[in-house]
Each structure stands twice: as structure tokens, then as C-alpha cells.
Amino acid sequence: MRDYRDAKAMAHTARVFLGNHGLKITNSQSLELIATALGVADWNTLAAKIRGEVSSARTEAATPPAATINAGIRPRVPRFSSELERTFQRALAHADARKHQYTTCEHLLLALTDDPNASKAMHGCRVDLTALKKSLTDYIDNDLRSIVVETGISMGGSRPTAAFQRVMQRAEAHAEQMGQQEVTGENVLVVIFAERLSPAVRKLYGQNMSAEDAANFIERVIVKRNGAAGP
């Protein structure tokens, strides 16, 4: 269960939740919101309290034996890498540029083709990135016309779908399970397969890439050869 020490993670969750319900707030606003919810005057005060506790904990941990040092230490919630943040922004930009009301898993997968970590994994799974980009672009331009909003949409106005949000949450959980300090495009690529009804996933299957292929490459660095996974 999260407490005030997880304030940044809580702020991120709040920002995503509000954005999914049509209310866009900045990172700073989400931090101030969490500080207020926790009964602290402002984010700077809460941040100082967190830093003070971390410093105190480090001092106390300097003297006990190793077994005591390792006992009860809470794992840190992975943060999104700078590359993945840019990938999310590209996905939103793909939707905004087309005046789409929603940002879907297809926008996300298209953005992942230019993500350094995810594209490396797809290449390792023998995905033709050029063909995948074209297929996704054609789908987004032609099959998603129903979510175009001719008026009232502006840059930053597109909202991630529930499926998009689920992928983000699963990616964070996958990174934490893997013991990573950062969530990357590779984590997103593994967990996107859970959205089985998504056209994005069908297009990956169309490239003969499966969830098992993604996990083999990302978790065990097994490169797919001749249509099958192999060492």
C-alpha cells in the first residue's frame, strides 16, 4: 500500500486518471494535488519531508549488519524512462495531428516503432518495421475516422483510451517484477499483447511476433531465428 513516500508515483497515477476522464493537468499540478491530499502545505514541503526521511534511513542503515540492512526495505516504484516519455508524447502527437478524440494502442504501437528499446526488440523478433509502420499508419488514417473530431480538438486534446492506460499500468508492473528502476518501451511491448482484441496486437501477430517472442527477447535475450525463437 502506498504512503506519502510514494507521492510522485501517486501524482503520476492521479494525472493519468484525470487525463483519462477529460481533465488534463500538468506534472506540477498533480504533485501539488497529492501534497494537499496528504495534508501538507505544498509539494516543496512534502518533498523536503521525504528527502529528510530518506537521509535519516540511510544514516541508520550504516551500522546494522547486512541482514538487518536488507530487511523490510521497500522496492522503489519504477519511473518511466526519458525515451518512453518521448514515445508516449509521440503517440499523443499522432492522435492530435489527426484530430482524433482518443489515443489508442495503435497510436502507441506506431510510436513504439521509433522507440530505441521497443524497436530493437521488434527487430530481434524479425518484425519488418517499415511494413508495420505502413500498416499501422493506413489503419489509423482510414479505420479510425470515426474518432475524428472536426472542431473543438486542439494539440494536447486527445485522451488515451482505457486500453492505452491498462498497457501503461501493466508496463510499470512488469518493470517492477523484473527489478528495473525504469519502465522502457520493451516493457510496453511485452504487456501490449494482453490487449488481445486490439488491432495493434493483430498487426504484431501478422508480423509473426507473439507475446512469447517478446518475452523471450526482452527477459532472456533470445533472438528469433527462421520464424521460431532460438538462442
Buried (B, 14 or more C-beta within 10 A) or exposed (E): EEEBBBBBBBBBBBBBEBBBEEEEBEEEBBBBBBBEEEEBEEBEEBBEBBEEEEEEEEEEEEEEEEEEEEEEEEEEBBBBBEBBEBBBEBBBBBBBEBBBBBBBBBBBBBBBBBBBBBBBBBBBBBBEBEEBBEBBBEBBEEEBEEBEBEEEBEEEBBBBBEBBBBBBEBBBBBBBEBEBEBBBBBBBBBBBBBBEEBBBBEBBEEBBBBBEBBBBBBEEEBBBEEEEBEE
